[in-house]
Amino acid sequence: MESPLRFAEHLGLPARQPETLKDWYVRALGAELIFQQPPAFFLRLPGGLLIEIYGATGDTAATRDNGVAGWRHLALRVDSIETARQILEARGVTFDEPVKPAGGGGRVLFFRDAEGNLLHLVERPAGSVFA
């Protein structure tokens, strides 16, 4: 029996400067603006993931620590980390860490968006359970 539950919609990302962050995702990651009601913006990333960027009510440095409880990073699947890195660097993205092994197989490369939120490229091997 097919489950009546379907959980794919969007991820919320509060921002100090929502419009500026929206522009970064459009420019750097090739996101498409699909709806706006400022200060909220809905973007579709290549691959289909939806992100809602909206105004934050506060900020704390602890949210930049990938080990603090709660959701801390956005993983972006790519076929080739090297190719994706070249494209993103040409769009102004900087990478401060080397490529690392990925949990579950493959490789990851971390970077941050314009407000310091953690993202990473993830490349999985053929036959991966994540495919």
N, C-alpha and C positions, 0 to 999 in steps of 0.2 A: 504494500500500500504506500502510495506517495504521501509524504508529509505535507500537511496543509500550511506549514510554516515556511516562510521565505524571508531570509534575513539580509539580503543585499540591497542597501539603499545608499547611505552616505556616512562619512566620517566627519565629525565636527572638529574644527580647529580654531579656537579663539585666538585673536591677534591684537597686538597693541595698535597696529595700523593696518586694518583689514584691506583697504584698497591697495596699498603698497605691496602687501603680501600676495594678494590676488594677482597683481601685475607680475610679481616674481614667478609664480607658478605658471602663468601663461607664457612668459618669455623663456624661462629656464627649462621647464619640463614639457612645454607644448600643450598645456592644459587648455581646454575650450570653456569659455564662460557660457553656461547654459541658462542661468537665471540670476537676476540680481534684484535685491531690495535693500539698498545700502542702509546700514553698514554690513549686510550679509550678501555673500556671493557664493553661488554654487558652480563648481568647476568639474569637468569631466577630464580625467587624466587619460593619456593614451593607454588602451587596455580596458577602459570602461569604469574604473573606480571613481566614485563621486566624492568630492570634498566640499564641505560648507565652511567658508571662512567668515567669521563674524567678530564683532567687537568683544574684547576681553574686559573683565571687570577688575582684574588685578594681575599681578605677575610675581613670580618667585624664582630665584635661581635654581631651586631644587628640582624644578620640572625639567631642567636640562641634563640631569643625571640619569643615565639609562638604567640605573639600578633601583631608582625610587619606585615604590609601588604605583601601579597604574599604567596605562598605555604610554609608551615612551618613544616609539619610532614607527616609521612607515616604510615597509619594504616594497621596493619596486622591481618586479621581475624583468630581466633583460636576457637576450640571447647571448650577448657578449659584453662583459664588463668593460673591456678595452674600448670597444666601439662606442658604447654609451658614455664612457668617461670622456672620450674625445669630443663627442657632440656637446655634452654638458659643459665641459671646460670652454668650448667656443662660445657658449652662451653665458659665461661668467661664473659658473659654479666652481668652487675650489674644493679640493680633497686634501685633507691634512693627515690621513692615515693610509697605511698600505692596504692592499687587498688581503683579506683574512679568510680562513676556512669558515664555511657556514654550518651552523647546526643542521643536521639532517642531510648534509652533503652539499657540495658546490662551494661557491665563493661569495663573499660580500665585500662591499666598499661603502663606507659611511661618509656622509656629508651633511651639511646643515642648510636650511633655507634662510631667507633674509632675516628672520626673527630668531634664528638659533635652534629651531626645531630639528630633531634628528631624523634623517632619512637614510636609507641605504639601498644600493643596487644589489640585487641577488641574482646570481647565475646558477642554475641547477643542472646537474648532469642528466643525460638521457635516461629515462626509466625511473626518475626520482619519484618518491611518494608524493611530492608537491606538484607534480606535473598535472 
